[in-house]
Amino acid sequence: MNIRLRELRLEKGLRLKDVAEAMGVTLRTISNYEAGIREPSLDMLVKLCKFFEVSSDYLLGLSDEY
Protein backbone atom coordinates (compact mmCIF):
# COMPACT_ATOMS: atom_id res chain seq x y z
CA MET A 1 0.00 0.00 0.00
CA ASN A 2 2.83 2.38 0.78
CA ILE A 3 3.79 2.89 -2.87
CA ARG A 4 0.21 3.42 -4.00
CA LEU A 5 -0.50 5.88 -1.22
CA ARG A 6 2.53 7.98 -2.09
CA GLU A 7 1.73 7.84 -5.83
CA LEU A 8 -1.85 8.97 -5.24
CA ARG A 9 -0.72 11.81 -3.01
CA LEU A 10 1.82 13.04 -5.54
CA GLU A 11 -0.62 12.63 -8.45
CA LYS A 12 -2.99 15.00 -6.69
CA GLY A 13 -0.21 17.44 -5.83
CA LEU A 14 -0.71 17.00 -2.11
CA ARG A 15 1.83 17.31 0.67
CA LEU A 16 2.06 14.85 3.54
CA LYS A 17 0.68 17.62 5.71
CA ASP A 18 -2.40 17.98 3.48
CA VAL A 19 -3.29 14.31 3.77
CA ALA A 20 -2.54 14.22 7.48
CA GLU A 21 -4.83 17.17 8.16
CA ALA A 22 -7.61 15.68 6.04
CA MET A 23 -7.33 12.37 7.91
CA GLY A 24 -7.03 13.96 11.35
CA VAL A 25 -3.66 12.38 12.10
CA THR A 26 -0.08 13.55 12.36
CA LEU A 27 2.23 14.03 9.42
CA ARG A 28 4.41 11.29 10.90
CA THR A 29 1.50 8.83 10.71
CA ILE A 30 1.02 9.35 6.97
CA SER A 31 4.78 9.28 6.46
CA ASN A 32 4.93 5.95 8.31
CA TYR A 33 2.16 4.51 6.12
CA GLU A 34 4.04 5.55 2.99
CA ALA A 35 7.32 4.13 4.30
CA GLY A 36 5.68 0.83 5.22
CA ILE A 37 6.56 1.28 8.88
CA ARG A 38 2.91 1.20 9.97
CA GLU A 39 -0.29 -0.10 8.45
CA PRO A 40 -3.51 1.88 8.76
CA SER A 41 -6.41 0.56 10.78
CA LEU A 42 -9.50 -0.57 8.90
CA ASP A 43 -11.23 2.73 9.70
CA MET A 44 -8.24 4.70 8.40
CA LEU A 45 -8.08 2.55 5.27
CA VAL A 46 -11.71 3.41 4.54
CA LYS A 47 -11.02 7.13 5.11
CA LEU A 48 -8.00 7.03 2.79
CA CYS A 49 -9.99 5.25 0.08
CA LYS A 50 -12.78 7.82 0.28
CA PHE A 51 -10.31 10.71 0.31
CA PHE A 52 -8.44 9.47 -2.76
CA GLU A 53 -11.59 8.06 -4.39
CA VAL A 54 -10.10 4.60 -4.93
CA SER A 55 -11.05 1.09 -3.89
CA SER A 56 -9.39 -0.65 -0.98
CA ASP A 57 -8.22 -3.35 -3.39
CA TYR A 58 -6.38 -0.69 -5.39
CA LEU A 59 -4.83 0.95 -2.34
CA LEU A 60 -3.74 -2.44 -0.98
CA GLY A 61 -2.20 -3.43 -4.32
CA LEU A 62 -4.69 -6.23 -4.98
CA SER A 63 -6.03 -4.60 -8.14
CA ASP A 64 -4.82 -2.14 -10.74
CA GLU A 65 -8.27 -0.59 -11.13
CA TYR A 66 -9.25 2.40 -9.01
ChimeraX attribute file (.defattr): number of C-alpha atoms within 10 A of each C-alpha:
attribute: neighborCount
match mode: 1-to-1
recipient: residues
	/A:1	20
	/A:2	19
	/A:3	14
	/A:4	14
	/A:5	22
	/A:6	18
	/A:7	13
	/A:8	15
	/A:9	16
	/A:10	12
	/A:11	9
	/A:12	9
	/A:13	10
	/A:14	12
	/A:15	12
	/A:16	18
	/A:17	15
	/A:18	14
	/A:19	19
	/A:20	16
	/A:21	12
	/A:22	11
	/A:23	16
	/A:24	11
	/A:25	13
	/A:26	14
	/A:27	16
	/A:28	12
	/A:29	18
	/A:30	25
	/A:31	19
	/A:32	15
	/A:33	17
	/A:34	20
	/A:35	15
	/A:36	13
	/A:37	11
	/A:38	13
	/A:39	16
	/A:40	16
	/A:41	9
	/A:42	10
	/A:43	8
	/A:44	14
	/A:45	17
	/A:46	14
	/A:47	15
	/A:48	20
	/A:49	18
	/A:50	12
	/A:51	12
	/A:52	15
	/A:53	11
	/A:54	15
	/A:55	19
	/A:56	18
	/A:57	14
	/A:58	16
	/A:59	22
	/A:60	16
	/A:61	15
	/A:62	11
	/A:63	11
	/A:64	10
	/A:65	10
	/A:66	12
